[in-house]
């Protein structure tokens, strides 16, 4: 039996982590369906430890541990992404689960099949194209518009970063 520390992914004032138990160990970054105040919601597994090492503290606790109902196979968030999420949540003074519920839509968590992380790149080839465009403003806008329409026609997303340099004299 394993003792699992879970961050509930829900908007609202909640505690940072909650403790649950499960028969099989879950990797950090996995998603688990948990029960909280009579509602079923998703939680992010932060850590998993053997329950035997915490046996005395579990017996002395003023509450009883609930069982994790189901867990999705695989890891939703990688370890580096999980660490970055913790740092960003700390920066914004929010619990990790609340922060993640604001950053990603709940449909992303619910529709995940467990195969691979939806945040992982689909392939190892370069996913973006870099280029510098020097032209008059009207031409640049026309080229940007054409590039964006082309990517949208392929059902792909576009991230366009345009720097503006101002003279300092």
N, C-alpha and C positions, 0 to 999 in steps of 0.2 A: 504494500500500500504506500502511496506517495502523498505528501503534503504539497499542495500547489498554491502559489501566490498569484492572484489574478487581478488585473486592472479592468474593471467593468467599462465597456465602451458605451457610454451613455452621456447625454448632455445633462447638466444639472450638478448640484453640489453633492458629490459623493466622496467617500474616503479614497485615499490613494490606492490601496490594495486590500483585497479580501482573501481569506484563506479557505480552501476547499480541499477535499481529498478525492483520490481516484485510485483505481486498481492498477492501472498501467501508467508509467511515467510519461509526461508530456514535455516536449522540448520548448525552451523559451522562444517566444514568437508565434506559438501556435494559437489558434482560436478555439475557445471552448464555450459551450452553451451552459450558462449558469442560472440559478434561480436566486432572485433578490427581491425581497419584500413581496413575494407572491407572483412576480413577473419573471418571465424568461427573457434573458438578453445575452448578448455575446460578450465574452471577456477575453482579454489578451493574457496569455500565460507569461509571467515574468520570471518565475523560477519554479523548480520542482526538486524537492528533497525527500529523502526516505523518511517515512513517518516514525520509524522506530527510534531515530535519533531525537525526536521531539515528543516522545511518548508521555513523559512526565508533564510537560507544559500543556499538552493537549488535554490531559486528565484534569489539570488544575484550572483550566479556562472556564470562565463563567458562561460560555456559550457552547453550543455543539456545532461541529463542522458539518457542512452540507456536502453532498456528493456532486461531482460534476456530472451532469446528465449525459452529454455527448461532447465529443471533441472532434474537430475536423483534422483529418490526416495531413501531415506536412507542416511546414513553417510558413506562416503568412508574412511575417516581418523577419528579415535577416538580423543577426546580432548587431552589425554596425548601424543598421537603420533603427533598430530598437534603442540603441544608445543615443543616437541623434534625436530620436523622438523624446527620450527622457530629458535630454538637455534643453530641447526647445520647450517642453512643457514646464520645466523649472524656470526658464527665462520668462515665460508668460504667466507664471504663478498659478498654474492649473494642474490638476491631477492628470496623469498620463492618459487615462481612458477618456476624460472629457476633452483633452486636447486633440486626440485622434478622432473623436466623433465630430469635431469641428473641421478638421483638415480633410477627412475622407468621407464620402457619403456612405450611409449605412448599407445601401444596396451593394456596394463593393464587398463588404464583409459577408453579407447574407448569400450572395450569388456565387461566392468562391467555391470551386469544386474540390479544392484541396490538392490539385496536381502540382502546380507551380505558383509562386507568388505573382499576383497580377502586377506587382511593381517591378518585377525582374524583367530585364530586356529579353525580347523574344529570341534574339540571335546575337552572335558575337560580333557581327559586322557593324560598322559605324552607323549610328542611327540618325546622324544629323549631317548637315552640309554647311560648311563655312565659306563665305565669300565676302569680298569688299566691293561695294558698288559705288562708282564715281560717275555721276551724271547730274544733269540739272534736276531740280526738284520734281517737275512734272513727269519726267522720264522715270525717275526712281519710284514714284508713286504708282505709275503704270506697271512697272516691273514687279513691285511688291504685290499689287493686286492680282496680277497674272499668276505669280507663284502661289499665293494663298488659295486662289480658286482651283488651281491644278491639284493641290494637296487635298482640298475639301472634296473634289470630284473623286479622288482615290479613297475617300473615307478615312483620311489621316488627319492628325492634328498638326498645328503649326505654332512654333515659338519664334517670334520675330523680335530680335533685340536690335534696337537702333540707337547708336550713340550720337550724341550731338556735341561737337567741340566748339567752344566759344573762344574767340581771341581774347587775350588778357592784356591788351595794350591800351 
